[in-house]
Amino acid sequence: MAVTITQEDVKQAKGYLPAETKEALARLMAKLCTRVVENDASTAEAPLPPWRVEDRLRRLQCLNGVLCGFYFGGQFEKFKLTVQKEDGSTEEREIEGVMSLEALNDWCSGHPKNQLERLKKEKAVANKVYDILDDFKLFEILLDRAIREEIEMQNDPAIRIATMLAMQMNPVSLRETLEEIQQFNEYQKGEGANA
């Protein structure tokens, strides 16, 4: 069901999210807005670590969850994340400020940002609409930068090389490498005795 934003909704909405709230939300949500992509060049002999890329759909769920929930105080079905507990069991947790896919489709089918743009013409709420859109744009910029930083950190070449080496050093390959070193040492001892 499409959502309609009325002048009364705008009057009751928050025109500003505190800077520390925007920053905290952006940092937390950035981790949700990346996903793992397996490396096609990876082989059993030379495993390569996966890449992290932006999850654009999750970004939309986050942005619209913040606009609806934090600015307009709207209630919506939240995104559920499956987490593993210490005992090995799993549970689903609702993530505050992140819309479920169904809620996203309901909310966005009404084109809420376009509705706000049209409400700029209404003198009674124009200033508040400008405030909401400006503040939300700042949050969007913070989220995009936090996502970029998260991806850059996860795809850092030094971390990827260390991960690749750790992936190649499984117990079997480590044992084989140690055996080769031992054989080489024995060979070296035999050569020294023959000299």
N, C-alpha and C positions, 0 to 999 in steps of 0.2 A: 504494500500500500504506500503510495507516494506521500511524502511529508510536505505540508504547506507551512511556510514561515510567515506568520502574521506580524503586523505592527506591534501587537501586544507581546508576542514572543520576543521581538527585538528589544522592547522596553525592559523586559525582565532579564534579558541576557547579560552576561558579563562582557564588558567592553575591553577587559584587559586580564590577561593571566600573568601573575608575577613572573619575573625573569627567571628566578630559581626554579619555579615549577616548569616553565618551558624548557629550560636546560635539562632538568632531571628527566622529564618525559622524553625529550629527544634522545638522550643517552640510553635510556632503557629500551625505547622503541627501536632504536637503530640496530640493536642486537636481534630483534625479531624480524627486521626488514632485510636480512641477508639470508641466503640459502646456499647449500653446498651443491656444487656441480662437479661430477666426477670428471677426471681428466681422460680424454679419449686416447691419449698417447701412452697411458699407463699399461704396463704389461706385468706378468708374474715375475719376470726376471728383473725388471726395472720399474717397480711401483712408483707412481708419482702421487703426491698429495692432491686432494681435490681443491678446486678453486672456490672462493666465496664470491657471490654476485648479489646484486640487489634483487629482492623479491618485491616487484612493483605492485602486485596485488596486495600484499601485506602492508605496503606503504599507504595504499589507498584506505585500507581498513583502519590504520592508525590515524591518518589525517582526518578522516571523516568522523572517527570516534571522538577525537579531540574537539572538533567543531560542534558536533551534536551534544556530546556529554559534558565537556568542560565549559563551553561558551553558553550553550542553550539549556544545560541541565537536563537534556533529554535522556530517557531510559531506552535502552536497546539491548538486544541479545549480544552478549560479549563473546569474543573469541576465546576458545578453550584450548589450552596448551596441555599436552600430555607430558607429565614429568615423572622421572623415576625417583622413587624414595630410597632411603638408605638400605631398607630391607629387601630391595629388588623389585618390590611391587610398583605399580604405576597408578597415578591418579590424574584426573583432569582438573585444571585450575582455570578459573575465569581471569582474564587479563583486563584490568581496569583501563578504560579508554581505547580499547581495540575492539572494533565491531566484528561480529561474525559475518560471514559472507552473505548470509540471508539478510541481515540487518543493513549491510552496506548497500545491497541492491534495492531494498525498500527505501532507504534514505536518499540514495543518489538518483532514484527514478524521478524524484521531484526536482532535481537540479537545484539544490539548496544555495550554491554560490551564485547562480544566475538569479534566483529569487532575491538574494541580498542585493545584487547589483541593481535590480529593478526597484527595490525599496529605497535606493539612494534618492529617488525622485520625490519621495514622501517627506515633506518638511518636518513632520513630527518626529521622525526617526532617522533622518538622513545622517546627522552627526554620529549617532550610535552605530549605524551600519558602517560608516567609514572607519570608525574605531575598531570594530570587530574585524573587518576585512584586513585592515593594516596590521593589527596584532596577530591575526591568524597567519598572515603572510610571513611575519617574522618567525613564528613557530615553524612554518614549512621550510624556511631557509635553514633554521637550526637543525631540523630533522634531516634534511638532505645532506648537510655538512657532516652530521654525526654518522650517517650511513656511509658516506664516502670514507671517513676516517676509520670506521669499523672494517670496511672492505680492504682498505690499504694496510691496516694493521694485520689482518688475517692473511693477506696475500703477500706480505713482506718477503722478499727473496731469501733473507737469512733464515727466517722461520720455516719457509718452505723447504730449503735445503736441509735443515736440521730434521724436519719431519720426514723428508725423503730418506735420509740416512737411517733414521730410526725404523722406518718401514722396511728397509732392506736388511736390517740386522735382526732378523727373527732368530729364534734359538737354533734352528737347523743351519742357517747360513753362518751364524756365529760359530757353531761347532765346526763346520767345514773350514772356515777361515782359520780357526785355531789349529786344526789338524794340518792344514797346509803350512802354517808357520812352524809347527813342530817338525814336519817332514823337511822343511827347508833348513831348520837348525841342525837336524841330524845329518843332512847332506853336507852342511858346512863343516860339521865336526869330522865327518869322513874325509872331506877334501883336505882339512888341516892335518889329519893323521897321515895322508898320502904325500904330503909335501916335504 
